[in-house]
Amino acid sequence: MYKQQKDRASLIIAFFVPVLIASLIRFWDLDLRPFHSDEGVNSHFLINLYKTGYYRYDPSNYHGPFLYYIGLIPTYILGFTDFSFRLLPVLFGIMTVALLYPLRKRFGAMGLLTAGLLVALSPSISFFSRDTIHEIYLIFFSLAIIVSFFLYSETRKSRYIYFAVASIAFVITIKETYIITFAIFALSLIIAYCFEVGLSPKGTRYARFKNIFTTFASECKRHRYAVGISVGMFFLINFLFYSSFFTYYEGVNGILRTLKIWSKTGMHTGGHAKPFIYYFKAVYRYEMPVLVLGIAGFFYAYRQRNKFTIFMAFWTILIYLIYSLVRYKTPWLIINILLPLSIMGGIFINGICGILKRKWHYAVFYPIYVCVIGFLCYQAIKLNFINYDDERCQLVYVQTKRDIYNLLDRLKSLSDVSGKDLDINIVSKEYWPLPWYFREYKNAHFWGRMIDNLSAPVIIVDKSGEDELKKKMKGDYKKERFILRPGVWLNVYMQKGLYEGVFGKESTSKTSAQPMAKVTRDELEPGLVGNFFHNVECAGKPFLTKVENGLISFTYNDETKKPYRSPFGIKWEGYLSITQKGMYKFATKSDDGSFVYIDGNMVVDNGDLHAMRYISGVVFLDEGFHHVRVEYFDAGGGAIMEFLWTPPGGSEAIVPANVLLHKRENSSQK
């Protein structure tokens, strides 16, 4: 009796601890990370569906309809908020952890606890559980199919037939990769049964093999009503979703057409093509505990050789091989691999606990166990709450930068004066997920191309359209720049009168700057203060601060010669000593982007990702000390930067070190 109570308590702990941890890490600060561009597109479809009831499945575009229809539930209850839009992925991420509980008999309390913790704390799974894309729904229902199958094999209860078939139907409504999932499940199951038959005595193998089919036939006959209802339910679920609930019957034809379309996409060599080793590198770098325990689970599965462990082992192996062979790779697909790998880790720990007999065994095992799980927790926290937009991280893929919040703050300040009917023209080709963030601005127009008669109070353009914009823009504007995602900078033009009325008058002219007041030569020392960042936007805490006493000029032709790993950004600040007033030309020659600001005004805009490029600008300067800020970033490949000037009556040269100064209190190195 006591042992039963103890076992029950252990199982309860093994269930609730991972679920609570999964809930905490997924719900905490859910709106911290800006929407990914894919989330922006998905939110666009959801908003249209909510407001108009209109959704048409297009097999060549944006996967299945499940995400949009299920997303209506929190939207109706909570409205349009970041939290409501991401609520269901969070809940499905938590339920994926909870769904391991029905498998408790397969790997015991410690196995259940371990598998649950690995899924709950996996940096990849937790990261994409906080992101409204299709993948988390896919792995939940994939696991539901497996759980239903093995529960039916244990109990022979018809309700698990319903659960399995419903899950199969929902997987089809989620994403076209269902065909990969089903093929892997079928092949893994065949291999598991072959192992089971192969382990039988030689004289009984044919009978055992034949018995598989006779058992299947008899079970179908015994549960014929459940099978018939399940088949009807399968077609009904798919018909409802793909026909947009009887409003677009053409969508049903797309169920099979999409396989042809996405099979071509999967093998294309475009921007998403990655090498075979791509997923292994990600697991090795961010999921080491899952990788080590999962691989160890294979050896235990081979020793145990029952149908469940063999199935799980081949599910893991096959899904890794197939996803690695497909050339089209994105980091969120990795969670399809990590789910069975985590279960294999639980299988291994269950086996280890079975051989722990003495106290010193436990004294060695538990500290190691806690350290391993603790390290995984650290990795998950670091990714989800610190490095969530750091492009150096393989899992952070074309992620919208936190700088977007600075843009939103700017627009909010303008709209507080002019109202939510502020006219905004977005002529940038790249703008997702801005429609989600601009949803309350009634007159935000997303053209995605250049238009005529640009006179709106706010105009947003990317670098490629800026020259054309300047020809068509009417009136006087102030310009600020923000990074949308790696390689995509948005230049935001705000009408000068509105800008200065809200933020203050910074200068009297676009081409004139004044010397900084209250700065004397005695306060200054040679060199500019350089702050070095692990990102291209020069944001956050610098990893290095030092005084640059020499020229701002360097050339690194490849990654191996760089002193810092790409991507990185550098911001040099200080004062420019001007002894002769007149018109000065400043320029940068850089690969990738660079900018020069004199007294807060941008003089050189050489931004964006590009090969070595020369851009210049002119400004009139009086004698004195002028604040100067030079920014540079490198996203990869060669790194080249030269800061140049042409003083009045002189020739172009690198800005000499003797005119670059900084305040004494800023000179301490870190």
N, C-alpha and C positions, 0 to 999 in steps of 0.2 A: 504493500500500500504506500509506504513511504517513498519507495523507489518510483512508483508511478506518479506521485505528486511532484517529486523532484524532476522527473523527466518532463512532466507537463509544464512546470515552471521554467525549465530550461528552454523549451520550445516557445513559450510566450515571450521570454526575453529575446530569443533569437529572431522572433518576428518583429517585435515592437522597436527594438533598438535601431536596426537599419531603417525602418520606416520613419521613425522620428528624426534620425540624422538626415535621411533623404529629404524630408519635409523642410527641415531647417535650412539646408544648403540651397534648396530650390526656391523657397519662398523669400529668403532674406534679400532685401534690397533688390526686388525683382526688376524694377525699372532703371537700375544702374546702367546697364549696357544699352547703348543706343540701338535702335532697330537696324538689323541687317537689311540690305537692299531687297533680299528675297522676302523678308517679313513685310517690307513696304509694299511689295507687289501683292502678297497674300492679303494684307489689310485692305488694299484697294478693291479686290474682288469681294471681300467680306462686307465692306461698307456698301458697295453697290447692291449686293444681295440683300442686306438689311434694309436699305432705303427703297429699293425698287422691286425686290423679289426676283430679280433677274440674275440668272447664272446659266451659262452655256458651256458645257464641257468641250474643250478643244484638245484632241489627242496629241497635238504638236506643241502644247503650251501648258506648262505649270502643273503637271501631274493630276491626280484624281480629285474628285469633288468632296471627299469626306471632310477634309480640314475646314472647308468653308461652311458646310451645313452644321457640323458639330460646333463650330465657333459661334453660331448664332445664339446658343444657349446662354453663355456668360454675357454676351452683348445685350440681349434683351433684359437681363437682370441688372447688370452693372453699368451699361452704357459703353461708350468708346473711351477706354483708358488703356494705358500700357499694361496695367495689371490684369484687366479683364481679357485683353487679347492674348496674354501669355498664360492665363490661368489654367487652361486645359492641358497644354503641354506639361506644365508642372504637375498637375494631378495625374496624368498618364505616366509621367516619370516615376512618381511615388507608387502608383499602382503596379508598375512593372516590378518594383522591389517587393511589394506585398504579394504579388502573384507567384513568387517562389515558394510561399508557405505550403501550398498543396503538394509540393514535391518533398516535403520534410522526411517522409519515410525512405526516400531514396538516398539521402545523405545526412540524416541525423541533425541534432541541434547545432553542433559546431559547424557542420557543413552549410546548414541553412544560414547561420549567422555570418559566415564568411562570404558566401555568395551574395547575400543581401548587402553586406558592407562594401563589397567590391563594386556592385552595381550602384549603390547609393553614393559612394565617394569617387567613383571613376571620374576623373577630370573631364573626359570626353562626354560621357553619358549625362553627367550633371550639367555641363555647359550647354549641350543641345536640348536638354529638358527645359531650359530657360529661354528657348528660342522657338518661335512659332513657324516651324517647318514640319514636313510630313514624317520625318524619320522616327520620332519618338512614338508616334501612333503605330508605325509599322512594326517596331520591335515589341511593343506591348501585345498586339494581336498575334504576332508570330509566336511569342511565348505562350499565349493563351491556347493556340492550336496544340502545342506540345503538351501543355499541362492537361488539356482535355483528353488527349489521346491516352496518356499514361494513367490518368484517373479512370478512364473507361476500361483500360486493360486490367486494372485492379478490381473494379467494382461491377463492371458490366451494366452500369445504370444508364438508361437512355438519355438522361439529361445532359450527359457529357457529349453525346452526339450532337445535340442542339448547340451547345457551347462551341464545339469544334467547327461545325459548319458555319455558324454565324461569324466566327472569327475568320474563317477562310474568306467568306464573302466580304467582310470589312477590309481585309488585307487587299483585296482586288480593287476596292474603291479608294484606296489610299495612294498607291504609287505603282508604276509600271514594273518595278523590280520584283513584284510579287512572283513573277515567273521564275526568277532566280531562287527565291525563297522556297517555292513549292518543289522545284527540281531538286534542291539540296535536301529537303525533308524526305522526299521519296527515296532518293538514293541512299541517304543515311539509314533510313528504316530498312531498306533491302539489305544493306551491309550488316546491320545489327541482327536481322533474322538469320542471315547466312552464317554469322559467327555463332549464333545460338545453335543452329542445326549442325554446324561443323564440329562443335564441342560434344555432340552426342556420340554414343558408341556407334561404330561403323555399321552395324547391322540395323540400326534404327533410324539412320539419317533420312532415307527416302520416306519412311513413314512420318517422320517429324516434318519434313518439307511439305508433304501432301497434306498433313494436318493443318498447316497454316491456311491453306485455301479452303479446306472443308470448314474450319472454324469460322473463317470470314463469311462464308456463304450461310452457315447456320445462324450467325449473329445478325446478319442482314435480314434473314427470314424471321428470327425471333423479334427483332425490333423494326419490322417492316413499316409500321405506322410512323414510328419516329424517323426512319430513313426517308419515307415519302414526304413527311412534313418538312424535314430538314432540306430536302432538295427544293421544295417549293419556297422555303424561306431564303435559300441561297439565291435563287433567281429574283425573288421579290426585292431583296436588299440591293442587289446590283441594279435592277431596273429602276428602283426608286431614285437612287443617287445619280445614275448616269442619265436618266431622263429628266433630271431636275424636278423630281416629284410630279411627273406626268405633264410637264410643260415643254419638253424639248426631246422628242423621241429620237432625233438624229444622234444624240449623245450616246445612245446605247450601241450604235455601230462602232463607236470609237474604242470600245473595250478591247477589240482585237487589232484594230488598225494601229493603236498606239504602240503595240509590240514591235511592229515593223519600223515605225518612226524612231523609237527610242533605242532599238538595237543598232541602228546606224549612228545615233548620237553616242552610244556607249563605246564605239570603236573609232570615233573621229580623232583627229590629231590637232584639234584647236587648243585654246587656252587652258582647258581643263585636263588635257592629256598629261598623265604622270607616269613615272617608271613603276615597274613591278614592285619594287621594294618600298614604295611610298607609305603604305599602311604599317608595315613592320617598323619603319623608322619612327612613326608617330607613336606606336604602342611602346616601343623601346624607350623613347624620350619622355613620355608623359604617363605611361601606365605600367611601369616596371613591376610593381607588386602583382598586378593582374597577369602580366606576361609570365613571370616566374612561377607563380602558383598554378596558372593555367597549364603551362607546359608540364609541370610536375604531375598534374592531374591526368595527363595522357598515360604516364607510366602506371599510375594506379588503375586507370581504366583497363589497360592491357592485362594487368594482373587479375583484376576482378572479372572482367569479360562477361558482364551481364548485358542484357539488351539496352538498358537505360544508359549505362556509362559508354558503351560502344557507340550508341546513337549520338550522344553528346559530343564525343570525341570527333566523330566524322562530320557532324554539323559544323564544329569549329574549324576543322581542317578544310573542308570543302568551301565554306563561305569565305574563308581567307583567300584560298586559291582563286576562286572565281572573281571576287571583287578586285583582286590584285591583277588578274589577267585582263580585265576590262580596262581600256585605256582612259576612259572618262572617270576621273577620280575627284571627289571633294571630301573634305575632312569629316563631315557629318555621317558619311556612309560607314565610318569606322565603328560606330556603335552597334551595327549589325554583327560585327566580328567580336566585339568586347562582351556582348551579352552571353553567348555560349562559353567564351573563354573564362568569364567570371564564374559560371556554373562549374566549369572544370576545376577552378580553384577551390570551390566549395567541396567538390568530390575528393580532392587531394587532402584537404584539412580533415575531412571526416575519416579518411583512411589513416592519417597520422594519429588522430586522437584514439583510434582503435588499438594502437600499439603502445600508447603511453600507460605505463603501469606504476612506476615508482614516483615518489615525490620530487626527486631531482629532475625527472623527465619534465614534469610540469614547471619546475623552477627555471628550466632552460627554455621551454617552449613558449610560455606566456609572455615573457619580456620581448622575445623576438617577434611574436605575433603582434603585440601592441605597437612596437616600433614600425613594423611593416604597414599596418593600418594607419598609424599616425603619419607616416611619410606620404601615403596616398591622400590623406586628408589635407595635408599641407599643400600638395600639388593642386588639389581641387580648389582650395581657397585662393591660392595664388592666381590660378587661371580665371576663376569666376569673378573675383572682386578686385584684382590688381592689374593683371595683364590682359584683360578682356578685349582690348583693342590694339594690342601690341603685335604688329605684323611679323615680328621675328618668330612668333609662336606658330607652329605649323597648323594648329587647330583653329587659329584666328584667321579666317579666310575672307579677304576683301571686306572686312568688317568696317562698318561706319565708325568714324572716330568720335571721341568725346567732345571734340571741338565743335560738333554740331550744336551742343548745348549753348556755347557762346554765341553762335548765330541766332539761336532761338531767343536768347536773352536780349540781343540787340533788337530783334524785331518786336519783342514784347514792349521794350522801352518806347519804340516808335509808335506802336499801336496804342499804348496808354495815352498818347497825345492825340493821335489821329483816329483811333477807333479800330474795330476789327474789320471795317470795310477798307482798310489800307490796300491800295492797289499794288500788287506785286507781279511782275513779269519774270517768269523763269524761262530763259532762252538757252540755258545750258543743256547740252545733249545728255549729260549724266545728272540725274537728280533724285533717284530713289534713295532713301525712303522719305524724302521731303513731303510728298502728298499726305502722309500720315501726320506729320508734325505741323503741317500748315492747314489741317482740316477745318480749323475754326476761322481761318481768314477767308471771308466770302469772295474776295476778288483776287485770289491767288491763281494765276493762269500758268499752267505748265505747257508751254509750247514745244519745248524740246528742240527748237530750231530758231534761227534768227527771224525776226519780223520787222516790219516798217513802223515808223512813228513811235519810237520808244521814248515815252515821256513819263512813265509811271514813277511814283516816289521811290520805289525799290525795284532794282533790276538785278537779276542774278545770272551770271554767265560763267562758263568755264574758259580756260586759257585759249582754246582753239577758236572761240568766237569773239574774243575781246577786240581785236583790230576792227572787225566789221561793226561791232557794237559802237565803238567810238565814232564811226562815221554816221551812224543812224541815231545816236542818242541826242536828245534835245535838252538843253539846260545845263546847269552846273551841278556836279555830283561829287560827293566824297566816296572814296573807295576803301573797303576793307576786304581782307581775304580770309577764308576759312578752308580747312581741309575736310572733305567729305569722307573719303576713304583713301587708302594708299594710291598715290598717283593721280588723284582727282582733287583739284583745288577749285573752289568756288570764289569768284570775285563778286562781291556784293557792292553795288553802287546805290548810294542813298542821296536823295536830293539835298543839296548843300544847306538850304534854308531849314528844312526839317531836321537834318542831322545836327546842325549847330544849335538849333533851338532845344534839342533834347540832350545832347552830349557836351555842348559848349563849343566856343569858337577856338579852334586850335591854331589856325593860321589865316592870314588875310589873302593869300594867293596860292594857286597850285604850283607856281614856279618860283616862289620866294620863301625864304626861311630866315628867321632872326637868330642872332647868337643867344645862347642860353645865359640867363642872368645869374648873378651871385656865384660865379665860379671863377676862381683866380688860379694863376699858375702854381702858386704855393700849395694848393690843395691837390694838385694832380701829379701823377707819376707816369712813367713811360709804359706804353702797351695798352691793349684792350683786354677786358676781362672776358674770357671765353667759357661758356657753359656748354657742356657736351651731353647729349641726350640719346637714349636708345630708341628714338622714333624720328620720323621725318618732320613732324610739326613742331619740334623743339618745345614739347609740353611736358609737364610733370616735374619731378625732381631730377636734376642732372646727375649723371654718374661721375662726372668730373668737372671741376672748376679750376681754371688756371689762367694766369696772365700771359698773353701772347706778346712778347717783346719784339718780335721780328715782323717780317712782312706776312700778309695773309696771302699765301701762295703755296700750293702743293699740287702734286700730280701722282696718282697711284693708278697704274694701268690695269690692275686686276685685284681680285679679292685677297690674294695671298700676301700682297705688299701693304695692305692697309693696316694702320695701327688700331682700328676699331672695326668690329664686325658690323656689316650692314644689316638692317638700315640704321643710320644714325643722323643726328642733326647737330649743328653747332650754331650758337648765338653769341656773337662778339658784341660787346657794348662798351661805350666810353665816350670820349670827346675828340673832336677834330679841331686842331689848332690852325686857324686861318689868319695869315699875316697880310694878305692882300685881298681886298674885296673885289668882286667881279663874278662873272659867270663861270661856273665849274661844271665839267662833265665827269660823271662817275659811271663806271661800268663794271660788270662782272663777266668773267669767262668761266663757265662752270658746266659740270656734268655730275649730278643732276641739277636741281634747282638752287637759286640764290636770290636774295633781296637786299636792297640797301635803303635804309631810312635815315634821313637827315632831319633832326628836330621833329621827329614824329611823322614826317611826310615821306611816303614811298617815292623814291627817286628812280630806282631800278627794280623792275619786276622781271626776273629771269626764272620764274617758277615753273612747276610741272616737271614730269619725268622726261628727260631728253638727253641726247648725246651732247658733246661739248658745243656750247652756244654762247655767242657774245651779244649782250644787250646793254644799252647805255641810256642815260637820262641826264638832263641838265638842271641846274638850280643856281640861283644867285645867292651868294653868301657875303655877309659883311665881315669885317675883322672881328675876331674874338674866338670863343670856344663854342662849338656847335655839337649838340648831342648826335652821336652816330650809332646806328645798330646795323650790323651785317649778319644775315642769316644764310646758312647753307645746309643742304641735306643731300644724302646719298641713299638710294634705295637698292643699290646693287651694281655689280659690274665695276667699271672704272670710276674713279673719284678724282675730279679736277676742280680746283677753285683758284681764281685770281681776282683780287680786289684792285681795280684800276682807277686812275683819275687823270684828267687833263686840266691843270690850273690855267688861269688867264695868261696868255702869251707863251705857254709851255707846250710840251709834247706829251703824249700819253705814256704813262708808266705805272708800275705797281705803286700804290699809295705808300710813301716812305714811312718807316717806323717812327721817325722823330716827330711826326704830326699826330700820332695816335696816342691818346692818353686816357687815364682812368683815375677816379677818385681814390685817395689813399686807403680809405676804410674798406674798399672793395678788393683790395689786392691780396688778401689772404688766400692761400691755396687749400683745397680740400682733397 
